[in-house]
Amino acid sequence: MLSRAFGIALCALLLFGLGIHLLLIRPTMERMANAQMQQASSEMETSILQLAHGTETILHTIRGVLEHNIMVQSTQDESVGPWLEQPRRIAALNSFFLPFIDNNRISSIHLARQDGTEILVQRDEIGRPFNRISHPGAKDSEVVYLQWDQALSVPTRTQGNMNYDTRNRPWFLGGLENADQHRLYWTEPYTFLATGDPGITVSQQFRANDGQNYIIALDIRLRDLSNFTNQLHISQRGFALLLDDQMRMLTRPQKLLTRIMQNGQPAPSLFEPILDIADSAVTETTRAWAAEGKPERTIHTLRIRDGNEWFYQFRPIQLRNKTVWIGIYAPRTDFSILGMKEWMEFLALLLTTLLLAALLVVPASRRIASQLRALVRESHRIGNM
């Protein structure tokens, strides 16, 4: 009887704890995860759209100036190209473009004529003004690099890669296809030839006063986008990724890199397919999301092969003609409202309850048992009469 009473008390307490977990704790964890992940993805979306819209505004500003400015216009006699033999015009373009590069997240600016003649403006690794000038359509064409002093007064000229052709670059091709002067074109992520950095470019075509069509293009490095993902706080081990429409990695969050390298695996590179990286939480949840039809802005959970349960959510960002995806990942345990301290307190409460039950039940059981024994003895005595 005593053991049965203890069993009943223990089962009641365990059922009570299970009910609290299923009806209160677990839903609260999911609401916390949903709120935190929605906020993080919204912040990242806002940051990327602000960067994109700001870059587009700068492009419109530059185009508006160049449409009516003499420094971009061609001359009548251009046997070797419009800029190559005109250092003053190049210096003027540098003076105009460099403040946009210095005060924004733009890494470089291209200005190309429809025949492929191009000038690239950027700063080198130590901050000096740098140009690449090419005119692939001209006779005896060559690529020339100009390194300037900070005053833009003395250029150092070197010959570059003869195989470079502006007309094959994605920003140039996209600008040509969008003949409407008010349409912008965002490239797929690709590698910049001048620096080797991965990035994306927005371009637009315009017609100058000289009657020729030009394409202006602005580059953004993907490592600048990675700063957005690293600054987000989702949870202790949660992180955000930026993916293109082909499910390739466009950012490398530090928390993910740390997880992978702690497991002795090589860190993934930019443009690597997300399903090929060495992290089961990312690959399994992303594969499940794709199998579900790529639902947008809704939180889902998945228990992966190692037994841990992960929350995940994806949000699309539309950049004119391109779509990129924000992926948010976080383990369920990051949102637990009961830590080790709380579980120890629950265990102490359980043991205290059992002890109190014992203190109450044991004396009562002994009294009942004593009365039953007396009743049995009296029954025997009556039966022997």
C-alpha positions as a Markdown table, in Angstrom:
| # | Residue | x | y | z |
|---|---|---|---|---|
| 1 | Met | 0.0 | 0.0 | 0.0 |
| 2 | Leu | 2.8 | 2.3 | 0.9 |
| 3 | Ser | 4.6 | 1.8 | -2.5 |
| 4 | Arg | 1.3 | 2.2 | -4.3 |
| 5 | Ala | 0.8 | 5.6 | -2.6 |
| 6 | Phe | 4.3 | 6.7 | -3.6 |
| 7 | Gly | 3.7 | 5.5 | -7.1 |
| 8 | Ile | 0.5 | 7.5 | -7.4 |
| 9 | Ala | 2.1 | 10.6 | -6.1 |
| 10 | Leu | 5.1 | 10.3 | -8.4 |
| 11 | Cys | 2.9 | 9.7 | -11.5 |
| 12 | Ala | 0.8 | 12.7 | -10.6 |
| 13 | Leu | 3.8 | 14.9 | -10.4 |
| 14 | Leu | 5.3 | 13.7 | -13.6 |
| 15 | Leu | 2.1 | 14.1 | -15.5 |
| 16 | Phe | 1.8 | 17.6 | -14.1 |
| 17 | Gly | 5.3 | 18.4 | -15.3 |
| 18 | Leu | 4.7 | 16.9 | -18.7 |
| 19 | Gly | 1.5 | 19.0 | -19.0 |
| 20 | Ile | 3.4 | 22.2 | -18.1 |
| 21 | His | 6.1 | 21.4 | -20.7 |
| 22 | Leu | 3.6 | 20.6 | -23.5 |
| 23 | Leu | 1.1 | 23.3 | -22.8 |
| 24 | Leu | 3.2 | 26.1 | -21.5 |
| 25 | Ile | 7.0 | 25.7 | -21.9 |
| 26 | Arg | 7.2 | 24.4 | -25.5 |
| 27 | Pro | 4.7 | 26.9 | -27.0 |
| 28 | Thr | 6.5 | 29.7 | -25.2 |
| 29 | Met | 9.9 | 28.6 | -26.7 |
| 30 | Glu | 8.3 | 28.5 | -30.2 |
| 31 | Arg | 6.9 | 32.0 | -29.7 |
| 32 | Met | 10.2 | 33.3 | -28.5 |
| 33 | Ala | 12.0 | 31.7 | -31.4 |
| 34 | Asn | 9.5 | 33.0 | -33.9 |
| 35 | Ala | 9.7 | 36.6 | -32.6 |
| 36 | Gln | 13.5 | 36.6 | -32.5 |
| 37 | Met | 14.0 | 35.1 | -35.9 |
| 38 | Gln | 11.3 | 37.3 | -37.5 |
| 39 | Gln | 13.0 | 40.4 | -36.0 |
| 40 | Ala | 16.5 | 39.3 | -37.2 |
| 41 | Ser | 15.3 | 38.5 | -40.8 |
| 42 | Ser | 13.4 | 41.8 | -40.9 |
| 43 | Glu | 16.5 | 43.7 | -39.8 |
| 44 | Met | 18.7 | 42.0 | -42.3 |
| 45 | Glu | 16.1 | 42.6 | -45.1 |
| 46 | Thr | 15.9 | 46.3 | -44.2 |
| 47 | Ser | 19.7 | 46.6 | -44.2 |
| 48 | Ile | 20.1 | 45.0 | -47.6 |
| 49 | Leu | 17.3 | 46.9 | -49.1 |
| 50 | Gln | 18.7 | 50.2 | -47.8 |
| 51 | Leu | 22.1 | 49.3 | -49.3 |
| 52 | Ala | 20.5 | 48.3 | -52.6 |
| 53 | His | 18.2 | 51.4 | -52.8 |
| 54 | Gly | 21.1 | 53.7 | -51.7 |
| 55 | Thr | 23.3 | 52.2 | -54.4 |
| 56 | Glu | 20.6 | 52.7 | -57.0 |
| 57 | Thr | 20.1 | 56.3 | -55.9 |
| 58 | Ile | 23.8 | 56.9 | -56.3 |
| 59 | Leu | 23.7 | 55.3 | -59.8 |
| 60 | His | 20.8 | 57.6 | -60.8 |
| 61 | Thr | 22.7 | 60.6 | -59.5 |
| 62 | Ile | 25.9 | 59.7 | -61.4 |
| 63 | Arg | 24.0 | 59.0 | -64.6 |
| 64 | Gly | 22.1 | 62.4 | -64.3 |
| 65 | Val | 25.4 | 64.2 | -64.1 |
| 66 | Leu | 27.2 | 62.3 | -66.8 |
| 67 | Glu | 24.3 | 62.7 | -69.3 |
| 68 | His | 25.0 | 66.4 | -69.5 |
| 69 | Asn | 28.7 | 66.7 | -68.5 |
| 70 | Ile | 31.5 | 67.2 | -71.0 |
| 71 | Met | 33.9 | 64.9 | -69.2 |
| 72 | Val | 32.2 | 61.8 | -70.5 |
| 73 | Gln | 31.6 | 63.0 | -74.0 |
| 74 | Ser | 33.6 | 61.6 | -77.0 |
| 75 | Thr | 35.8 | 63.7 | -79.2 |
| 76 | Gln | 35.7 | 63.6 | -83.0 |
| 77 | Asp | 39.1 | 62.0 | -83.5 |
| 78 | Glu | 39.6 | 59.0 | -81.3 |
| 79 | Ser | 42.1 | 56.8 | -83.0 |
| 80 | Val | 43.0 | 55.1 | -79.7 |
| 81 | Gly | 39.9 | 55.6 | -77.5 |
| 82 | Pro | 38.2 | 58.4 | -75.7 |
| 83 | Trp | 40.2 | 58.4 | -72.4 |
| 84 | Leu | 43.5 | 56.7 | -72.9 |
| 85 | Glu | 45.4 | 59.8 | -74.1 |
| 86 | Gln | 43.4 | 62.3 | -72.0 |
| 87 | Pro | 44.8 | 62.3 | -68.4 |
| 88 | Arg | 42.9 | 65.4 | -67.4 |
| 89 | Arg | 39.6 | 63.8 | -68.3 |
| 90 | Ile | 40.6 | 60.6 | -66.4 |
| 91 | Ala | 41.6 | 62.7 | -63.4 |
| 92 | Ala | 38.2 | 64.6 | -63.6 |
| 93 | Leu | 36.3 | 61.3 | -63.6 |
| 94 | Asn | 38.3 | 60.0 | -60.7 |
| 95 | Ser | 37.6 | 63.2 | -58.7 |
| 96 | Phe | 33.9 | 62.8 | -59.4 |
| 97 | Phe | 33.7 | 59.0 | -58.7 |
| 98 | Leu | 36.0 | 58.6 | -55.7 |
| 99 | Pro | 33.8 | 60.4 | -53.1 |
| 100 | Phe | 31.0 | 58.0 | -53.9 |
| 101 | Ile | 33.4 | 55.1 | -53.3 |
| 102 | Asp | 34.9 | 56.6 | -50.1 |
| 103 | Asn | 31.6 | 57.4 | -48.4 |
| 104 | Asn | 29.5 | 54.3 | -49.3 |
| 105 | Arg | 29.8 | 50.6 | -49.6 |
| 106 | Ile | 30.6 | 50.8 | -53.3 |
| 107 | Ser | 33.9 | 49.2 | -54.1 |
| 108 | Ser | 34.3 | 50.4 | -57.7 |
| 109 | Ile | 32.6 | 52.2 | -60.5 |
| 110 | His | 32.6 | 51.3 | -64.2 |
| 111 | Leu | 31.8 | 53.6 | -67.1 |
| 112 | Ala | 31.7 | 52.0 | -70.5 |
| 113 | Arg | 30.7 | 53.1 | -74.0 |
| 114 | Gln | 28.5 | 50.8 | -76.0 |
| 115 | Asp | 31.4 | 49.7 | -78.2 |
| 116 | Gly | 33.1 | 48.3 | -75.1 |
| 117 | Thr | 35.5 | 51.1 | -74.2 |
| 118 | Glu | 35.6 | 51.2 | -70.4 |
| 119 | Ile | 37.2 | 53.0 | -67.5 |
| 120 | Leu | 37.2 | 51.4 | -64.0 |
| 121 | Val | 37.6 | 53.6 | -61.0 |
| 122 | Gln | 38.5 | 52.2 | -57.6 |
| 123 | Arg | 41.1 | 52.4 | -54.8 |
| 124 | Asp | 43.9 | 49.9 | -54.5 |
| 125 | Glu | 44.7 | 47.9 | -51.3 |
| 126 | Ile | 46.5 | 50.9 | -49.7 |
| 127 | Gly | 43.9 | 53.5 | -50.8 |
| 128 | Arg | 45.5 | 55.0 | -53.9 |
| 129 | Pro | 43.3 | 55.9 | -56.9 |
| 130 | Phe | 43.4 | 53.2 | -59.5 |
| 131 | Asn | 42.1 | 52.9 | -63.1 |
| 132 | Arg | 41.7 | 50.1 | -65.6 |
| 133 | Ile | 41.2 | 51.4 | -69.2 |
| 134 | Ser | 40.3 | 49.2 | -72.1 |
| 135 | His | 38.9 | 49.7 | -75.6 |
| 136 | Pro | 38.5 | 46.2 | -77.1 |
| 137 | Gly | 36.9 | 47.5 | -80.3 |
| 138 | Ala | 39.8 | 49.7 | -81.3 |
| 139 | Lys | 42.8 | 48.8 | -83.5 |
| 140 | Asp | 45.8 | 47.5 | -81.6 |
| 141 | Ser | 43.7 | 47.5 | -78.5 |
| 142 | Glu | 45.3 | 47.1 | -75.1 |
| 143 | Val | 44.3 | 47.2 | -71.4 |
| 144 | Val | 46.1 | 49.9 | -69.4 |
| 145 | Tyr | 46.4 | 50.3 | -65.6 |
| 146 | Leu | 46.9 | 53.8 | -64.1 |
| 147 | Gln | 48.1 | 54.2 | -60.6 |
| 148 | Trp | 47.7 | 57.8 | -59.2 |
| 149 | Asp | 49.0 | 59.7 | -56.4 |
| 150 | Gln | 46.5 | 61.1 | -53.9 |
| 151 | Ala | 46.5 | 64.5 | -55.6 |
| 152 | Leu | 45.5 | 62.8 | -58.9 |
| 153 | Ser | 48.3 | 64.7 | -60.6 |
| 154 | Val | 50.9 | 62.0 | -61.6 |
| 155 | Pro | 49.7 | 58.6 | -63.0 |
| 156 | Thr | 51.9 | 55.6 | -63.4 |
| 157 | Arg | 51.0 | 53.6 | -66.5 |
| 158 | Thr | 51.4 | 49.8 | -66.9 |
| 159 | Gln | 50.0 | 47.4 | -69.6 |
| 160 | Gly | 47.5 | 44.9 | -68.4 |
| 161 | Asn | 45.8 | 41.7 | -69.5 |
| 162 | Met | 45.2 | 41.7 | -73.3 |
| 163 | Asn | 42.4 | 39.2 | -73.0 |
| 164 | Tyr | 40.0 | 41.4 | -71.0 |
| 165 | Asp | 36.9 | 42.4 | -72.9 |
| 166 | Thr | 34.3 | 44.6 | -71.3 |
| 167 | Arg | 31.7 | 43.3 | -73.7 |
| 168 | Asn | 31.7 | 39.9 | -72.0 |
| 169 | Arg | 31.2 | 41.2 | -68.4 |
| 170 | Pro | 27.7 | 40.4 | -66.9 |
| 171 | Trp | 27.0 | 44.1 | -65.9 |
| 172 | Phe | 27.7 | 45.2 | -69.4 |
| 173 | Leu | 25.6 | 42.6 | -71.1 |
| 174 | Gly | 22.7 | 43.3 | -68.6 |
| 175 | Gly | 23.0 | 47.0 | -69.2 |
| 176 | Leu | 22.7 | 46.5 | -73.0 |
| 177 | Glu | 19.7 | 44.2 | -72.7 |
| 178 | Asn | 17.9 | 46.8 | -70.6 |
| 179 | Ala | 17.7 | 49.5 | -73.3 |
| 180 | Asp | 15.1 | 51.4 | -71.4 |
| 181 | Gln | 17.2 | 54.1 | -69.7 |
| 182 | His | 15.1 | 54.0 | -66.6 |
| 183 | Arg | 15.6 | 50.2 | -66.0 |
| 184 | Leu | 18.3 | 48.9 | -63.7 |
| 185 | Tyr | 20.0 | 45.6 | -63.9 |
| 186 | Trp | 21.4 | 43.6 | -61.0 |
| 187 | Thr | 23.9 | 40.9 | -61.9 |
| 188 | Glu | 24.1 | 37.4 | -60.4 |
| 189 | Pro | 26.9 | 37.2 | -57.8 |
| 190 | Tyr | 30.3 | 36.8 | -59.6 |
| 191 | Thr | 34.0 | 37.4 | -59.1 |
| 192 | Phe | 35.4 | 40.9 | -59.9 |
| 193 | Leu | 38.4 | 40.6 | -62.2 |
| 194 | Ala | 40.2 | 43.6 | -60.9 |
| 195 | Thr | 40.4 | 42.5 | -57.2 |
| 196 | Gly | 39.3 | 38.8 | -57.2 |
| 197 | Asp | 36.6 | 39.7 | -54.7 |
| 198 | Pro | 33.1 | 38.1 | -55.1 |
| 199 | Gly | 30.3 | 40.6 | -55.4 |
| 200 | Ile | 27.3 | 41.9 | -57.3 |
| 201 | Thr | 26.9 | 44.9 | -59.7 |
| 202 | Val | 24.0 | 47.2 | -60.6 |
| 203 | Ser | 24.2 | 48.8 | -64.0 |
| 204 | Gln | 22.2 | 51.1 | -66.2 |
| 205 | Gln | 22.4 | 52.4 | -69.7 |
| 206 | Phe | 22.1 | 56.1 | -70.7 |
| 207 | Arg | 22.7 | 58.4 | -73.6 |
| 208 | Ala | 25.1 | 61.4 | -73.3 |
| 209 | Asn | 25.0 | 64.6 | -75.2 |
| 210 | Asp | 27.5 | 63.3 | -77.7 |
| 211 | Gly | 24.7 | 60.9 | -79.0 |
| 212 | Gln | 26.4 | 57.7 | -77.8 |
| 213 | Asn | 25.1 | 55.2 | -75.3 |
| 214 | Tyr | 27.0 | 54.5 | -72.1 |
| 215 | Ile | 26.7 | 52.0 | -69.3 |
| 216 | Ile | 27.4 | 53.1 | -65.7 |
| 217 | Ala | 27.9 | 50.2 | -63.2 |
| 218 | Leu | 28.5 | 50.1 | -59.4 |
| 219 | Asp | 30.1 | 47.1 | -57.6 |
| 220 | Ile | 29.3 | 45.9 | -54.1 |
| 221 | Arg | 31.5 | 43.3 | -52.4 |
| 222 | Leu | 29.8 | 40.3 | -50.8 |
| 223 | Arg | 32.1 | 40.6 | -47.7 |
| 224 | Asp | 30.3 | 43.9 | -47.0 |
| 225 | Leu | 27.0 | 41.9 | -47.0 |
| 226 | Ser | 28.6 | 39.4 | -44.6 |
| 227 | Asn | 28.9 | 42.2 | -42.1 |
| 228 | Phe | 25.1 | 42.4 | -41.9 |
| 229 | Thr | 24.8 | 38.7 | -41.0 |
| 230 | Asn | 27.6 | 38.8 | -38.4 |
| 231 | Gln | 26.0 | 41.8 | -36.7 |
| 232 | Leu | 22.6 | 40.1 | -36.3 |
| 233 | His | 21.8 | 38.6 | -32.9 |
| 234 | Ile | 19.4 | 35.7 | -33.2 |
| 235 | Ser | 20.4 | 33.5 | -30.3 |
| 236 | Gln | 23.5 | 32.1 | -28.6 |
| 237 | Arg | 24.2 | 29.7 | -31.5 |
| 238 | Gly | 21.8 | 31.0 | -34.2 |
| 239 | Phe | 23.0 | 32.6 | -37.4 |
| 240 | Ala | 21.8 | 34.0 | -40.7 |
| 241 | Leu | 22.8 | 33.2 | -44.3 |
| 242 | Leu | 22.3 | 35.1 | -47.5 |
| 243 | Leu | 21.6 | 32.8 | -50.5 |
| 244 | Asp | 21.1 | 33.4 | -54.2 |
| 245 | Asp | 18.2 | 31.7 | -56.2 |
| 246 | Gln | 20.5 | 28.8 | -57.0 |
| 247 | Met | 21.0 | 28.1 | -53.2 |
| 248 | Arg | 24.7 | 29.3 | -53.2 |
| 249 | Met | 26.2 | 30.9 | -50.2 |
| 250 | Leu | 26.6 | 34.7 | -50.5 |
| 251 | Thr | 27.8 | 35.3 | -46.9 |
| 252 | Arg | 29.8 | 33.4 | -44.4 |
| 253 | Pro | 28.6 | 34.0 | -40.8 |
| 254 | Gln | 31.2 | 33.6 | -38.2 |
| 255 | Lys | 29.1 | 31.3 | -36.0 |
| 256 | Leu | 28.6 | 28.9 | -38.9 |
| 257 | Leu | 32.3 | 28.9 | -39.7 |
| 258 | Thr | 33.2 | 28.2 | -36.1 |
| 259 | Arg | 30.8 | 25.3 | -35.9 |
| 260 | Ile | 32.2 | 23.7 | -39.0 |
| 261 | Met | 35.9 | 24.2 | -38.1 |
| 262 | Gln | 35.3 | 22.9 | -34.6 |
| 263 | Asn | 34.2 | 19.6 | -36.2 |
| 264 | Gly | 37.4 | 19.5 | -38.2 |
| 265 | Gln | 35.8 | 20.3 | -41.5 |
| 266 | Pro | 37.0 | 22.9 | -44.1 |
| 267 | Ala | 35.3 | 26.2 | -44.1 |
| 268 | Pro | 32.9 | 26.7 | -47.0 |
| 269 | Ser | 33.7 | 29.3 | -49.7 |
| 270 | Leu | 31.4 | 31.9 | -51.1 |
| 271 | Phe | 29.3 | 30.6 | -54.0 |
| 272 | Glu | 29.5 | 27.1 | -52.6 |
| 273 | Pro | 26.1 | 25.3 | -52.9 |
| 274 | Ile | 24.5 | 25.4 | -49.4 |
| 275 | Leu | 23.6 | 21.7 | -49.6 |
| 276 | Asp | 27.3 | 20.8 | -50.0 |
| 277 | Ile | 28.7 | 22.4 | -46.8 |
| 278 | Ala | 29.8 | 20.3 | -43.9 |
| 279 | Asp | 27.0 | 21.3 | -41.4 |
| 280 | Ser | 24.1 | 18.9 | -41.0 |
| 281 | Ala | 21.9 | 21.5 | -39.3 |
| 282 | Val | 22.1 | 23.8 | -42.4 |
| 283 | Thr | 21.9 | 21.1 | -45.1 |
| 284 | Glu | 19.1 | 19.1 | -43.5 |
| 285 | Thr | 16.9 | 22.0 | -42.7 |
| 286 | Thr | 17.5 | 23.7 | -46.1 |
| 287 | Arg | 16.7 | 20.5 | -47.9 |
| 288 | Ala | 13.5 | 20.1 | -45.9 |
| 289 | Trp | 12.5 | 23.7 | -46.7 |
| 290 | Ala | 13.1 | 23.1 | -50.4 |
| 291 | Ala | 11.1 | 19.9 | -50.3 |
| 292 | Glu | 8.2 | 21.8 | -48.6 |
| 293 | Gly | 8.1 | 24.2 | -51.6 |
| 294 | Lys | 10.2 | 27.0 | -50.2 |
| 295 | Pro | 7.6 | 28.6 | -47.9 |
| 296 | Glu | 8.3 | 32.2 | -47.1 |
| 297 | Arg | 8.6 | 34.0 | -43.7 |
| 298 | Thr | 7.2 | 31.1 | -41.6 |
| 299 | Ile | 9.1 | 29.3 | -38.9 |
| 300 | His | 9.6 | 25.5 | -39.1 |
| 301 | Thr | 11.3 | 22.9 | -36.9 |
| 302 | Leu | 13.3 | 19.8 | -37.8 |
| 303 | Arg | 15.0 | 17.2 | -35.6 |
| 304 | Ile | 18.3 | 16.4 | -37.4 |
| 305 | Arg | 20.3 | 13.2 | -37.4 |
| 306 | Asp | 22.3 | 14.1 | -34.3 |
| 307 | Gly | 19.1 | 14.3 | -32.3 |
| 308 | Asn | 19.0 | 18.1 | -31.9 |
| 309 | Glu | 16.0 | 20.1 | -33.0 |
| 310 | Trp | 16.5 | 23.3 | -35.1 |
| 311 | Phe | 14.3 | 26.2 | -36.0 |
| 312 | Tyr | 14.6 | 27.6 | -39.5 |
| 313 | Gln | 13.0 | 30.3 | -41.6 |
| 314 | Phe | 13.6 | 31.8 | -45.1 |
| 315 | Arg | 12.7 | 35.3 | -46.4 |
| 316 | Pro | 13.0 | 36.5 | -50.0 |
| 317 | Ile | 14.5 | 39.9 | -51.0 |
| 318 | Gln | 13.7 | 41.2 | -54.4 |
| 319 | Leu | 16.4 | 43.3 | -56.1 |
| 320 | Arg | 14.7 | 44.4 | -59.3 |
| 321 | Asn | 15.4 | 41.4 | -61.6 |
| 322 | Lys | 17.0 | 39.2 | -59.0 |
| 323 | Thr | 15.9 | 37.4 | -55.8 |
| 324 | Val | 18.1 | 36.6 | -52.9 |
| 325 | Trp | 17.1 | 34.7 | -49.8 |
| 326 | Ile | 17.8 | 35.2 | -46.1 |
| 327 | Gly | 18.0 | 32.0 | -44.2 |
| 328 | Ile | 17.8 | 32.0 | -40.3 |
| 329 | Tyr | 18.9 | 29.0 | -38.3 |
| 330 | Ala | 18.8 | 28.4 | -34.5 |
| 331 | Pro | 18.7 | 25.3 | -32.2 |
| 332 | Arg | 15.6 | 24.9 | -30.1 |
| 333 | Thr | 17.7 | 24.7 | -26.9 |
| 334 | Asp | 18.8 | 28.4 | -27.4 |
| 335 | Phe | 15.2 | 29.4 | -26.5 |
| 336 | Ser | 14.8 | 27.2 | -23.5 |
| 337 | Ile | 13.1 | 29.0 | -20.6 |
| 338 | Leu | 14.2 | 26.3 | -18.1 |
| 339 | Gly | 17.9 | 26.0 | -17.5 |
| 340 | Met | 19.9 | 23.7 | -15.3 |
| 341 | Lys | 19.1 | 25.8 | -12.2 |
| 342 | Glu | 15.3 | 25.6 | -12.9 |
| 343 | Trp | 15.5 | 21.8 | -13.5 |
| 344 | Met | 17.4 | 21.3 | -10.3 |
| 345 | Glu | 14.7 | 23.3 | -8.5 |
| 346 | Phe | 12.0 | 21.2 | -10.1 |
| 347 | Leu | 13.8 | 18.0 | -9.0 |
| 348 | Ala | 14.1 | 19.4 | -5.4 |
| 349 | Leu | 10.4 | 20.2 | -5.4 |
| 350 | Leu | 9.6 | 16.7 | -6.6 |
| 351 | Leu | 11.7 | 15.1 | -3.9 |
| 352 | Thr | 10.3 | 17.5 | -1.2 |
| 353 | Thr | 6.7 | 16.6 | -2.3 |
| 354 | Leu | 7.5 | 12.9 | -2.1 |
| 355 | Leu | 9.1 | 13.4 | 1.3 |
| 356 | Leu | 6.0 | 15.2 | 2.6 |
| 357 | Ala | 3.8 | 12.5 | 1.1 |
| 358 | Ala | 5.9 | 9.9 | 3.0 |
| 359 | Leu | 5.6 | 11.9 | 6.2 |
| 360 | Leu | 1.8 | 12.0 | 5.9 |
| 361 | Val | 1.2 | 8.5 | 4.4 |
| 362 | Val | 3.6 | 6.4 | 6.5 |
| 363 | Pro | 2.0 | 7.2 | 10.0 |
| 364 | Ala | -1.5 | 6.8 | 8.5 |
| 365 | Ser | -0.6 | 3.5 | 6.9 |
| 366 | Arg | 0.9 | 2.2 | 10.2 |
| 367 | Arg | -2.3 | 3.2 | 12.1 |
| 368 | Ile | -4.5 | 1.5 | 9.5 |
| 369 | Ala | -2.2 | -1.6 | 9.4 |
| 370 | Ser | -2.3 | -1.8 | 13.2 |
| 371 | Gln | -6.1 | -1.6 | 13.2 |
| 372 | Leu | -6.3 | -4.3 | 10.5 |
| 373 | Arg | -4.0 | -6.6 | 12.5 |
| 374 | Ala | -6.2 | -6.1 | 15.6 |
| 375 | Leu | -9.3 | -6.9 | 13.6 |
| 376 | Val | -7.7 | -10.0 | 12.3 |
| 377 | Arg | -6.8 | -11.2 | 15.8 |
| 378 | Glu | -10.3 | -10.5 | 17.0 |
| 379 | Ser | -11.7 | -12.4 | 14.1 |
| 380 | His | -9.5 | -15.4 | 14.9 |
| 381 | Arg | -10.6 | -15.2 | 18.6 |
| 382 | Ile | -14.3 | -15.2 | 17.7 |
| 383 | Gly | -13.8 | -18.0 | 15.2 |
| 384 | Asn | -12.1 | -20.2 | 17.9 |
| 385 | Met | -15.0 | -19.8 | 20.4 |
